Structure formats: C-alpha cells, structure tokens
Amino acid sequence: MGQEQGSLNGYMLVGGWGDREIYNTQLLYFTCSSLSRDDRRLYMITDRGGSPNVMAKDLFTGEERILTDNGKGVLKSYVYFDGAFNQGLGKASVCLDDRKNVIYYIQDDKICAAGLDGDIRVLSSVPDGRMTAFTHVSSDGKRLCVPMTDGRCLDFDPETEGSGLDKRPVYNIDERIQKESLNSYLCVYDTETGELLFEKTIPGCWITHVQFHPLNPEVIMYNHEWPCRDCGIRRIWIYDHERDEICRVRSENLQITGKGVWPRRREDWVCHEMWSDDGRFIIYHGGYKDGPAMVGRYEPASGRYQEIALPEDYNAYGHFTMDHEGNLVCDGYFKYPQEIKKVRENSTDNGPDPHKKDGEYICKVIPDWEQGRLTWIPLCRHESDWLGQDAHPHPIYSHRGDRIFYNSRSGKTVNVYSVSARTPQQSGG
C-alpha cells in the first residue's frame, strides 16, 4: 500500500494545524476539477483568516494566492444550511475553469468570477427569494450554470431547524417541494458579459448538481436532490436546451438478465452522477433496494445500462470520480477480508443513502464494464471522520492521472492530501 507521510499514508499539501493558526482547507466540489489543466495549481477553499475564501496554490513553487475577498462567513445554501442569508461566500458555489484558471462563485447575492491576476468581476445577481447550490462552467469556458430553487425549500424556523454540524432541516425538503409546488431553475450565464442566456424552470424539483456535457454546452445533466420517493429513477436527468427536451437517465427494469445482475427499481438509491470525458457515458453509484451497493454507467446514445454490484461487506458510503482514461477513484466501500473497522460516530449529515459514513481508504478502482468486474487497489488510508460535508474526502485525479487529491479530517481540521496513483500494490475485490 502506498505510504508517504503520517498516519494517513498520504502527503499533506495544505494543513491548518500549527502553533499559531487553526484553519480548514478543502478541495472544490468533485463536479469540477480543483487542478489547473497543467496540474500546476491546486484550487481550494480555506477559512484561514476567519471566513472562507478561495486559494490557489502553486504546487511547483509553493506560492499561495487568495483570489476572493470574503469577510462575512458562509452563505446559506444547499449543504451549508447553517450559513447566513444573502451574506458570505457560497462554499457550494465555487467551480473552476481549469483551462483559463478562472473561478466562479457566489458571494452575498452576487455571481462573481476571479482569476490569478487578482481581478474580481461581478457577472450578475441571484434573484430575490432563491437558494443556490453547486455551479458548473462549460468546458469551453463560455457558459456558467447556476442552479437555483425557490427559497421556501430551506425556509426553516427554530422548530424545523436541524441540529449538528450542518443543521439540516428536520422536515423532508423534497417532500415540501412536492407538496408546495416549488420550482428549480437552470440559469445559464455568459461568462464574459454576465448576460442571462436562458433560464429553464423545472417544476417540483430540488436541483443541487449541474454539469454541462463535455462537448455540447446545450446539454446539461442535473439532479433531483434527496428524493422523498423513487430515488432509483428520479435522481438523474438531462436537459437539452436546443430541443427544449428533458429526459430521465435511469429507468426501472424489474427483470434479472444474468448472474449477479440486480433489477433496477424505483426504490433504489442513486447518487453522484458525472460525465465521462467524451460525454459518451454517465457514471453514478448507489445501492439496490434490499441489496448491495453498486456503481453504474449509462450510455445516452444507445440507452444501455451497465451496473456492477459491490461485495456485500462493501457497505461504507463513498464517492466515485474518474480520470481521463476511465479509471475510477473511491473514498469508501472497500475493506479487507475479515477487517474489523474502527467504531466511529457516524456523520451528522445523514442523507437518504443506506450506507454508513465510515470508509477509510482511498482506492484506485479499475472497472471492466463488459465483464462486470471491479479491481480495487487501495492506495492509502484517509481516515477522515466524515463529520460534515467538508470532511468528505471527495478524491479526484490529477489531469495526468498520476496523483489523487483528497480531503481528510482525522484531528481538529480538514486538510488536503495527495497520494501517488502510479505504482500501487494491487488487491482484488
């Protein structure tokens, strides 16, 4: 197993636990890269100085630059339920154009862009009465999609406010959206002029993840977050703006078509969708109703599904992301045979997923989709406590595919680590 430094067996790139300062640093969300296209700079969110801001670190020279100018804490939005209304940095809003080295983010009620030159531009404003979530920039850098939902979705009071780190509302958010006929909106802006190019209303939907098709910015994949029902078929959708058409990604199929193949049911849990580089496939993972966890892919052109069930004891929640060659990386699920896991307090941001948040390993995962096999290669322990969204490891590959970057909090702070993906010890799973 790869071992580089410390108990985490990974190399700490940015840490905030020292004699003078205690601060947290984390990667951007996995729907975009946190690395410049040449792998020279790593973009992160840090609360060094008290309030969260976006920092770029030159991995060659060690130089660090703060690109944003926020001193008002965290903006209330999806995942960050305890943030301030219309005030602070939207930690969920930051996305990177890794070719132009420009970040896009929401601060207070403004949609902004910032580059390495220190220039901050205000592109537009978030309309009154809306909540935002994870944004995405098109691969050509010309369009920014900002998902918004009627603000009533997160309109809670002391009786309906949750507890713990994230203060997730005690009511079912999606159920409120269904009962009160609330809407979400796909708002797409020109990244140069800030012009609103179009706004698509999606009724009865809570959108938190959006991703442009890698080759066609007219096509946007989006989600229904934490569906109160039918998660197996309601989670993932595609909107084709040119045709003004919406289509469902995962459909129900109750037939068992082969050994080790589980039926697709509406009661399944599906999550964390992403495009392959060429836009041919959508990768997702989740769990079968009354069955094991799984990872799958869907080919929109053919309508073909390929899903691979995980071993029954791979029951630790995790995320899958992909490199440019189709290899996966995962921060959960894997365990060694007869391994006895540490007893951990489970994460306070318990969602509808059926799995515990107690995974400990960063694994390179090589899929054989045609044969329905996964090869698991544990690289290191991340040992994150999973307490809150920021401590989710959310591993990503470098663009070269030679390193993996991830978050971890095994002590008092969330830090960013890196581990080699080149020559690991292999282990079947």
Protein Blocks (a to p, Z undefined) as FASTA:
>chain_A
ZZfbdjkopacfbdcbdfkbccddddddfkbcfbdfklmaccdddfehhiacdddddfkn
opacdfbdcfebjaddehilmbcehiajdfklpccdfklopacddehjaccdddfkopac
dfbdcdehiacddddddfklpaccdddddfklmmccfklpcehjlopafbdfklmmmmno
pacddddddfklopafbacddehiacfbdcddfklmkbccdddehifbhklmmmpccddf
klopacdfbdcdfbdfbehiacddfkbccehiaddfklmaccdddddehiacddddddfk
nopacdddddfklmcccdddddfkopacdfehiacehiacddddddfklcfbfbdcfbfb
dcdddddfknopacdddfbdfkighiajklpnoiaddfkopaccddddfblbccdddddf
klccdddZZ
